[in-house]
Amino acid sequence: MFGYSTGQDPLYSTIPFYIGIHHGLNYGLFFDNTWRSDFNFGASNDRFSSFGAAGGEMNYYFIYHTRMADIIQSYTQLTGRMPLPPMWSLGYQQNRYSYYPDTEVLRIAQTLREKKIPADGITLDIHHMDAYKIFTWHKDRFPNPKQTTDALKKLGFKTTVIMDPGIKVEKGYGSYERGLQQNIFIKYTDGQPYAGQVWPGWCHFPDFTSEKGREWWKKEMNAYFSTGVSGFWNDMNEIATWGQKMPDNVLFSFEGDTAAHPQVHNAYGLQMTKASYEGARAGLNNHRPFLLTRAGYAGLQRYTAIWTGDNRAEDDHMMLGVRLLNSLGICGVAFNGMDVGGFTGNAPVGLYTRWVQLGAFMPYFRNHTGVNTRAAEPWSFGEEALEIARNYINLRYRLLPYIYSHFYEATQTAMPLNRSLAIDYTHDPKVYDARFQNQFLFGHAFLVAPLESQKMYAEIYLPQGRWYNLYTDAVSEGAREYLYPISMKQLPVYVKAGSIVPMQSLVQNTTEKPGDTLFLHVYKGEQPNQFTYYEDDGDTFDYEKGDFYKRLIKYEGNQLVLQKPEGKRTSQFSILSLVLHGFPSSPKAKAEKMAWLNAISRFDPQAGASETDSCAVQRINLKNENSKIVVDL
């Protein structure tokens, strides 16, 4: 829905799973039914919750565990877990509806490089096509698409294109003619193909619920593989048409068990992503594809990332987006994002700045805006906003070893990168307080406190434990509320005591090799902790054959233990530099620590590093890959 309101429901995707928390207990309930369903969580009834659907079987799974994380893990044992995405998809993505012609696309890419804004992807929206016909290129705007994608590749950019399901009804259009010939379009009960109006005009729609329809789609995708496309954005796949109402008497194969539209509607987007992922995996010669979808059903994480659709350039949409991402993470969809800056409308400078800061702490970091809006590239909002945006994008790229290791964790346990505080602090009533409902954990270590752009003070709740200010290392006690004056230059971020955070030197894109040193930041705490560090080539599926490097790192108070590495791969880093926060140290080590903190405190020159906590730095040679390493702290 274009420019949906913050209270609008339903939106694009259907995941009929929820976690109930009450009376000191928590449980999960997955209602596996593709018909339109309704859930009542007590707003109109103070005695019980209820759920139901317009048709189909009453097929549901009740999941009980004492830990919320185990509920998510059990749910994804039913619905599946995400594959490892390509590393480039975790970098910054520059999008617009639309960038064209090819010279404009290259201008944007070159400007990102000239202004030293790290970035890995550019997305082409519907204007790259000939009359909006899928699998085509506009002959004037993109006369040589392979030449364009090659030029972008030389600059370190991957190209993503939008793919809508509607196939224009037009004689001579190859995809339409082949679709008719192979009989893969959905039909009315009288056997005639259903037609609905979308961007190209009247369209037929592939039946992705049939193997034949999916195989046809995979072959049609060859038009993009041959032109150097690496990412695929499935949009309008609810199915969306002008008028938004498909007749109930449209029939689908439904894997050989013919079903009408009311039963299939919620599953259509999922099946489209399945066809797209399988087609891309087969067509990209062992390179991992990136997929993004607007619509889907439970289990969509097996094939695709998801974004929250056509949001607005408003503070309440930015905050709603945070809650949507956290909810998607609970539902097993760890790879998610929203349109940073807002899709409809024009973001004021303050809102854009806050949103980009927040985007650095999202699984999928995409800057996107709509047609007939002002330009929304980081340099479009003035020098101060550009500097702030660049600093946070830089931080994102330094954090890639931490982020990538968490994506590996999501493939194993479904634990998301963006985590509702309810996952780790399930029975702390403060995390459900409306004042703090937008706070979230970014992996194991970071607590992020999103703020509206006009706020001058931050109300922050830090859960149980001790927490370090990311920018100063100042320590705050948990289980307390805090009120802080804030600067537009800093988004409040805290690091949990006992955390282990691997970081790398700054690169401008993920094809650029970082320096030889892995910086391992360890924050002194009272409780033991551990972190699974993971590397592979970030591009191919060779990790499935053991070509990876994995190492369990344990913090045990007075020792740091790096267990013997697993996998066939050698780490890309030959030196490990330990940066120990909150530990006693020499004046030289303190100077090194101050240099580090001041580097990231460029977000606000008035908020220099604190000298209240000291820091030791050690350098360890990692060339002996097969040994266990123990460091006394």
MOTABEL-V603215 format. One record per residue. N is the residue number from 0. RES is the residue in one letter. PHI is phi as a letter, one per 40 degrees, with the letter a starting at -180 (NA if undefined). D_FIRST is the distance of its C-alpha to the first C-alpha in Angstrom with 1 decimal. Layout:
[[N;RES;PHI;D_FIRST] [N;RES;PHI;D_FIRST]]
This chain:
[[0;M;NA;0.0] [1;F;c;3.8] [2;G;f;6.3] [3;Y;c;5.5] [4;S;c;9.1] [5;T;c;11.6] [6;G;b;12.5] [7;Q;c;9.4] [8;D;a;10.2] [9;P;c;9.6] [10;L;b;6.9] [11;Y;b;7.5] [12;S;b;11.2] [13;T;b;14.2] [14;I;b;17.4] [15;P;c;19.6] [16;F;b;22.1] [17;Y;a;23.2] [18;I;b;26.3] [19;G;c;28.4] [20;I;b;30.7] [21;H;a;33.4] [22;H;f;37.2] [23;G;g;37.7] [24;L;b;36.1] [25;N;a;32.9] [26;Y;a;31.6] [27;G;b;28.7] [28;L;b;27.3] [29;F;b;25.5] [30;F;c;24.5] [31;D;c;24.5] [32;N;a;22.9] [33;T;c;20.0] [34;W;c;19.7] [35;R;d;17.1] [36;S;b;18.7] [37;D;b;19.2] [38;F;b;20.8] [39;N;b;22.8] [40;F;c;24.1] [41;G;h;26.5] [42;A;c;24.7] [43;S;b;26.2] [44;N;a;29.1] [45;D;c;31.5] [46;R;b;33.3] [47;F;a;31.1] [48;S;c;27.7] [49;S;a;26.6] [50;F;a;24.3] [51;G;a;24.1] [52;A;b;22.3] [53;A;c;22.3] [54;G;a;24.7] [55;G;g;26.3] [56;E;c;28.8] [57;M;c;29.1] [58;N;b;29.1] [59;Y;a;28.7] [60;Y;b;30.4] [61;F;b;31.8] [62;I;b;32.5] [63;Y;b;35.0] [64;H;a;36.2] [65;T;c;37.6] [66;R;b;35.5] [67;M;c;31.7] [68;A;d;31.8] [69;D;c;33.7] [70;I;c;31.1] [71;I;c;28.5] [72;Q;c;31.1] [73;S;c;31.9] [74;Y;d;28.4] [75;T;c;27.9] [76;Q;c;31.3] [77;L;c;29.6] [78;T;b;26.3] [79;G;h;27.5] [80;R;b;27.4] [81;M;c;26.1] [82;P;c;28.4] [83;L;c;29.6] [84;P;c;27.3] [85;P;c;29.0] [86;M;d;30.3] [87;W;c;28.7] [88;S;c;25.1] [89;L;c;26.2] [90;G;c;27.1] [91;Y;c;25.2] [92;Q;b;22.6] [93;Q;b;22.2] [94;N;b;19.1] [95;R;a;17.7] [96;Y;b;15.7] [97;S;b;18.4] [98;Y;c;22.0] [99;Y;a;24.4] [100;P;c;27.2] [101;D;d;29.0] [102;T;c;31.2] [103;E;c;28.3] [104;V;d;27.1] [105;L;c;30.7] [106;R;c;31.1] [107;I;c;28.2] [108;A;c;29.8] [109;Q;c;33.2] [110;T;c;32.3] [111;L;d;30.9] [112;R;c;34.2] [113;E;c;36.3] [114;K;c;34.8] [115;K;f;35.3] [116;I;b;31.6] [117;P;d;31.4] [118;A;a;28.6] [119;D;b;28.2] [120;G;a;25.2] [121;I;b;23.6] [122;T;b;20.5] [123;L;b;20.3] [124;D;c;17.0] [125;I;c;16.9] [126;H;c;19.7] [127;H;c;22.2] [128;M;c;22.3] [129;D;c;24.5] [130;A;f;22.4] [131;Y;g;19.4] [132;K;c;21.4] [133;I;d;20.9] [134;F;g;24.2] [135;T;b;25.5] [136;W;b;26.3] [137;H;c;26.6] [138;K;c;30.4] [139;D;c;30.7] [140;R;c;28.2] [141;F;b;29.1] [142;P;c;32.4] [143;N;b;33.5] [144;P;c;30.5] [145;K;c;33.0] [146;Q;c;34.9] [147;T;c;31.8] [148;T;c;30.8] [149;D;c;34.5] [150;A;c;34.7] [151;L;c;31.7] [152;K;c;33.4] [153;K;c;36.6] [154;L;c;34.8] [155;G;g;33.4] [156;F;b;29.8] [157;K;c;28.0] [158;T;b;25.5] [159;T;b;22.1] [160;V;b;20.4] [161;I;c;16.9] [162;M;b;17.2] [163;D;c;14.9] [164;P;c;16.4] [165;G;c;16.9] [166;I;b;20.6] [167;K;d;21.6] [168;V;c;24.2] [169;E;a;27.0] [170;K;c;30.7] [171;G;g;32.0] [172;Y;c;28.8] [173;G;d;30.0] [174;S;c;27.0] [175;Y;c;26.6] [176;E;c;30.4] [177;R;c;30.8] [178;G;c;27.9] [179;L;c;29.7] [180;Q;c;33.0] [181;Q;c;32.0] [182;N;f;30.2] [183;I;b;27.1] [184;F;c;24.3] [185;I;c;22.9] [186;K;b;24.8] [187;Y;c;25.3] [188;T;c;28.2] [189;D;c;30.6] [190;G;g;30.1] [191;Q;c;28.2] [192;P;c;25.2] [193;Y;c;21.8] [194;A;b;20.2] [195;G;b;16.7] [196;Q;c;15.6] [197;V;b;13.5] [198;W;d;14.7] [199;P;c;18.3] [200;G;h;18.6] [201;W;c;19.7] [202;C;b;19.3] [203;H;b;20.8] [204;F;b;19.4] [205;P;c;21.6] [206;D;c;22.6] [207;F;c;22.0] [208;T;c;23.6] [209;S;b;26.9] [210;E;c;29.1] [211;K;c;29.9] [212;G;c;26.3] [213;R;c;25.9] [214;E;c;29.2] [215;W;c;28.4] [216;W;c;25.2] [217;K;d;27.4] [218;K;c;29.9] [219;E;c;27.5] [220;M;c;26.4] [221;N;d;30.0] [222;A;c;29.0] [223;Y;c;27.3] [224;F;d;30.0] [225;S;c;32.6] [226;T;b;31.0] [227;G;g;30.8] [228;V;c;27.2] [229;S;b;26.9] [230;G;b;23.2] [231;F;b;20.4] [232;W;b;16.6] [233;N;c;14.9] [234;D;b;11.4] [235;M;f;9.4] [236;N;b;11.6] [237;E;c;10.2] [238;I;c;11.5] [239;A;b;8.8] [240;T;b;10.7] [241;W;c;10.9] [242;G;h;11.3] [243;Q;g;9.3] [244;K;b;12.6] [245;M;c;15.1] [246;P;c;18.6] [247;D;c;20.2] [248;N;c;23.3] [249;V;c;21.9] [250;L;b;24.1] [251;F;b;23.8] [252;S;c;26.8] [253;F;f;25.7] [254;E;f;28.5] [255;G;g;31.1] [256;D;b;30.3] [257;T;d;28.4] [258;A;a;25.5] [259;A;c;23.1] [260;H;d;19.3] [261;P;d;18.9] [262;Q;c;20.9] [263;V;b;19.3] [264;H;d;15.5] [265;N;c;15.1] [266;A;c;17.7] [267;Y;c;16.7] [268;G;c;14.9] [269;L;d;17.9] [270;Q;c;20.3] [271;M;c;18.8] [272;T;c;19.3] [273;K;c;22.7] [274;A;c;23.7] [275;S;c;22.5] [276;Y;c;24.3] [277;E;c;27.4] [278;G;c;27.5] [279;A;c;27.2] [280;R;c;29.8] [281;A;c;32.2] [282;G;c;31.7] [283;L;b;32.0] [284;N;f;35.6] [285;N;g;35.3] [286;H;c;33.0] [287;R;c;30.0] [288;P;c;26.7] [289;F;b;23.6] [290;L;b;20.3] [291;L;b;16.8] [292;T;b;13.9] [293;R;c;10.3] [294;A;b;11.1] [295;G;i;14.5] [296;Y;b;17.0] [297;A;d;20.0] [298;G;g;22.1] [299;L;d;19.6] [300;Q;c;21.7] [301;R;c;24.4] [302;Y;b;22.8] [303;T;a;20.0] [304;A;c;18.6] [305;I;b;14.9] [306;W;b;12.8] [307;T;c;10.2] [308;G;g;7.5] [309;D;c;6.6] [310;N;c;8.8] [311;R;b;11.2] [312;A;c;14.9] [313;E;a;16.1] [314;D;d;18.6] [315;D;c;16.8] [316;H;c;13.8] [317;M;c;16.5] [318;M;c;18.2] [319;L;c;15.2] [320;G;d;14.7] [321;V;d;18.3] [322;R;c;18.2] [323;L;c;15.3] [324;L;c;17.5] [325;N;c;20.5] [326;S;c;19.1] [327;L;c;18.2] [328;G;c;21.8] [329;I;c;23.2] [330;C;c;21.5] [331;G;g;23.3] [332;V;c;20.6] [333;A;c;22.7] [334;F;c;21.2] [335;N;a;17.9] [336;G;a;16.6] [337;M;b;14.1] [338;D;c;13.9] [339;V;c;17.2] [340;G;g;17.5] [341;G;g;13.9] [342;F;c;11.7] [343;T;b;11.4] [344;G;g;14.8] [345;N;b;18.2] [346;A;c;19.4] [347;P;c;23.0] [348;V;d;25.6] [349;G;c;25.9] [350;L;c;22.3] [351;Y;d;22.1] [352;T;c;25.4] [353;R;c;24.5] [354;W;c;21.3] [355;V;c;23.3] [356;Q;d;26.0] [357;L;c;23.6] [358;G;d;22.1] [359;A;c;25.7] [360;F;b;25.4] [361;M;b;22.3] [362;P;d;22.7] [363;Y;b;20.6] [364;F;b;21.2] [365;R;b;19.0] [366;N;c;19.0] [367;H;a;16.1] [368;T;a;15.0] [369;G;c;13.5] [370;V;c;15.4] [371;N;g;17.6] [372;T;b;17.7] [373;R;c;21.0] [374;A;d;22.2] [375;A;b;21.4] [376;E;c;24.1] [377;P;d;26.4] [378;W;c;29.1] [379;S;c;27.0] [380;F;b;27.5] [381;G;h;31.3] [382;E;c;34.0] [383;E;c;33.6] [384;A;c;29.9] [385;L;c;30.7] [386;E;c;33.5] [387;I;c;31.5] [388;A;d;28.7] [389;R;c;31.4] [390;N;c;33.2] [391;Y;c;30.3] [392;I;c;29.3] [393;N;d;33.1] [394;L;d;33.1] [395;R;d;30.3] [396;Y;c;32.5] [397;R;c;35.5] [398;L;c;33.8] [399;L;d;32.9] [400;P;c;35.8] [401;Y;c;34.5] [402;I;c;30.8] [403;Y;c;31.9] [404;S;c;34.2] [405;H;c;31.5] [406;F;c;29.4] [407;Y;c;32.5] [408;E;d;32.7] [409;A;c;29.2] [410;T;c;30.4] [411;Q;c;33.4] [412;T;b;32.2] [413;A;g;28.4] [414;M;c;28.9] [415;P;c;26.0] [416;L;c;26.6] [417;N;c;24.4] [418;R;b;25.9] [419;S;d;25.4] [420;L;d;28.8] [421;A;c;28.9] [422;I;c;29.8] [423;D;c;33.1] [424;Y;b;33.7] [425;T;d;32.5] [426;H;b;35.0] [427;D;c;35.1] [428;P;c;33.6] [429;K;c;33.0] [430;V;c;30.1] [431;Y;c;28.2] [432;D;c;29.1] [433;A;d;26.1] [434;R;c;28.0] [435;F;b;27.9] [436;Q;c;24.8] [437;N;c;23.2] [438;Q;c;26.3] [439;F;a;26.4] [440;L;c;28.8] [441;F;b;28.4] [442;G;g;30.6] [443;H;c;33.9] [444;A;c;35.1] [445;F;c;32.8] [446;L;b;31.3] [447;V;b;28.6] [448;A;b;28.0] [449;P;c;24.9] [450;L;b;25.4] [451;E;c;23.7] [452;S;c;24.9] [453;Q;c;27.2] [454;K;c;29.0] [455;M;b;32.7] [456;Y;b;33.7] [457;A;b;32.2] [458;E;c;32.5] [459;I;b;32.8] [460;Y;b;33.9] [461;L;b;35.7] [462;P;c;36.2] [463;Q;d;39.7] [464;G;h;41.6] [465;R;b;42.4] [466;W;b;39.9] [467;Y;c;40.6] [468;N;c;38.9] [469;L;d;37.5] [470;Y;c;38.9] [471;T;b;42.3] [472;D;g;43.2] [473;A;c;44.0] [474;V;b;43.9] [475;S;b;42.4] [476;E;c;43.1] [477;G;c;40.3] [478;A;g;39.6] [479;R;a;39.6] [480;E;c;37.3] [481;Y;b;37.7] [482;L;b;37.0] [483;Y;b;37.2] [484;P;c;37.0] [485;I;b;34.6] [486;S;b;34.3] [487;M;c;31.3] [488;K;c;33.0] [489;Q;b;32.6] [490;L;c;29.9] [491;P;c;31.8] [492;V;b;32.5] [493;Y;b;35.2] [494;V;b;37.0] [495;K;c;38.4] [496;A;d;42.1] [497;G;g;43.3] [498;S;c;40.4] [499;I;b;40.9] [500;V;b;38.7] [501;P;c;39.5] [502;M;b;38.7] [503;Q;b;39.7] [504;S;c;40.7] [505;L;c;38.1] [506;V;b;37.0] [507;Q;c;34.8] [508;N;a;33.1] [509;T;c;33.5] [510;T;c;35.9] [511;E;c;38.3] [512;K;c;40.7] [513;P;c;41.0] [514;G;c;44.5] [515;D;c;46.8] [516;T;b;46.2] [517;L;c;43.8] [518;F;c;43.7] [519;L;b;43.6] [520;H;c;42.9] [521;V;b;44.4] [522;Y;b;44.1] [523;K;d;47.0] [524;G;a;46.4] [525;E;c;48.3] [526;Q;b;46.3] [527;P;c;46.5] [528;N;a;43.4] [529;Q;a;42.5] [530;F;a;40.1] [531;T;c;39.7] [532;Y;c;39.7] [533;Y;b;38.4] [534;E;b;38.6] [535;D;a;38.4] [536;D;c;38.0] [537;G;g;34.2] [538;D;b;33.7] [539;T;b;35.2] [540;F;c;35.5] [541;D;c;39.1] [542;Y;c;38.5] [543;E;c;38.4] [544;K;b;42.0] [545;G;g;43.0] [546;D;c;42.6] [547;F;a;41.3] [548;Y;b;42.9] [549;K;b;42.2] [550;R;a;44.2] [551;L;c;44.2] [552;I;b;45.0] [553;K;b;46.4] [554;Y;b;47.0] [555;E;b;49.9] [556;G;g;50.9] [557;N;b;54.0] [558;Q;a;53.0] [559;L;b;50.3] [560;V;b;50.5] [561;L;b;49.0] [562;Q;c;49.5] [563;K;d;50.6] [564;P;c;47.7] [565;E;b;46.3] [566;G;g;45.4] [567;K;c;47.0] [568;R;c;45.5] [569;T;c;47.1] [570;S;d;45.1] [571;Q;c;44.1] [572;F;b;45.7] [573;S;b;49.5] [574;I;b;49.8] [575;L;b;48.3] [576;S;b;48.4] [577;L;c;48.3] [578;V;b;47.0] [579;L;b;48.0] [580;H;c;46.6] [581;G;g;48.6] [582;F;b;51.8] [583;P;c;55.2] [584;S;a;56.0] [585;S;c;58.5] [586;P;d;58.1] [587;K;c;57.2] [588;A;c;54.4] [589;K;c;53.2] [590;A;c;53.1] [591;E;c;51.0] [592;K;c;48.6] [593;M;c;48.5] [594;A;c;47.7] [595;W;c;44.7] [596;L;c;43.3] [597;N;c;43.9] [598;A;c;42.0] [599;I;c;38.8] [600;S;c;39.7] [601;R;c;39.2] [602;F;d;35.9] [603;D;a;38.2] [604;P;c;41.8] [605;Q;c;42.8] [606;A;b;42.0] [607;G;c;44.5] [608;A;c;45.3] [609;S;c;47.1] [610;E;b;50.6] [611;T;c;50.7] [612;D;b;49.8] [613;S;c;51.5] [614;C;a;50.5] [615;A;b;52.4] [616;V;b;51.6] [617;Q;b;53.1] [618;R;b;52.7] [619;I;b;53.1] [620;N;c;53.8] [621;L;c;51.5] [622;K;c;53.6] [623;N;c;55.0] [624;E;c;51.9] [625;N;c;53.4] [626;S;b;54.8] [627;K;c;53.7] [628;I;b;53.6] [629;V;b;54.5] [630;V;b;54.4] [631;D;c;56.1] [632;L;b;54.2]]
